């Protein structure tokens, strides 16, 4: 019997503390799953409020001319989010998922106000440190909670829905803030959306979201090892250090996913920090810049509704590799282009490539990691993945300062293509057929 199979006699149990019957599966947990999709959309909206406007604020209001300085907010965001991702997994195993989710929303609350009234770039940096911490706590926790609820059979679909909600919200908010900025200025109008998102997110998480840790415990009680012998070196009682080492370096699928996640967010950081400046230098209006900034995460977000489910049928490995290669081609097209039409096509291609990769990487982590340490594995993966923001800010900013923005885009395109090769060579297929 494979890891995807669950004995029919052990599918649910009562939890005395809550009186609720605990079951695994999307249908059995539809209401909570849908609520968590909405919550993650609000998490994405908090990120989307910056995508169009903040690089332009740095250049136009604070006079930042060096690309490295302008990308400093992404560097700080990436470091804060990456570190928090790791601890979010550990804390959610130790204290429960819901307390970590609530803590993330509390940290997010002052961010929009700080961006509205920031008198200097240092305030923007501080706000993005808080935003990174908040995103690490909230987004990581909604990922883990959805994996808890659905069990092994629909993991790809679950991650597709989660990431689609988050990045569709990034896209819609990026588009909305672009038009708000064009009509009402760069501040404060675009960031009023963030205030509403934070209030709704905290309210729903407090009043309606339920703890899901017992679902993970139920899956752990029915978890069976893979039947191909690949995980003979793993067991369900790994220490924090062992989980970090396996996920980062030793276990082929986990470590391949970690490096691909890092490179994926390296190019996302490039898109966030440098694309608006590249487009503005070509004479595009703020509204058109906002449309391009929205198109990429829109295709990314909606595409994951398809790609997550496809990975449950077709497998994870080749969706990931092909997604990285498609992103590399799209980045090359952006480096070559100089018109709105070309950049729109490239942005859609970049979104499609990212859609192939994003939920599939998370699903592969869930496939390999044991339920007892899965939250820590997800946290470690997201540590590396969101560390890509910081690496991208340093590398892309440095290359852009030395050789120009287009050279930075070419460099990231090459790294993305190489990452796809690593997946193709080193990663094995993690999805197993249920029997």
Buried (B, 14 or more C-beta within 10 A) or exposed (E): EBBBBBEEEEBEEEBEEEEEEBBBBBEBBEEBBEBBBBBBBBBBBBBBBBBBBBBBBBBEBBEBEEBBBBBBBBBBBBBBBBBBBBBBBBBBBEEBBBBBBBBBBBBBBBBBBBBBEBEEBEBBBBBBBBBBBBBBBBBBBBBBBBBBBBBBBBBBBBBBBBBBBBBBBBBBBBBBBBBBBBEEEBBBBBBBBBBEBBEBBBEBBEEEBBBBBBBBBBBBEBBEBBEEEBBEEBEEEBEBEBBBBBBBEEBBBBBBBBBBBBBBBBBBBBBBBBBBBBBBEBEBEBBBBBBBBBBBBBBBBBBBBBBBBBBBEBBBBBBBBBBBBBBBBBBBBBBEBEEBEEBBBBBBBBBBBBBBBBBBBBBBBBBBBBBBBBBBBBBBBBBBBBBBBBBBBBBBBBBBBEEBBBBBBBBBBEBBBEBBEBBBEEBEBBBBEEE
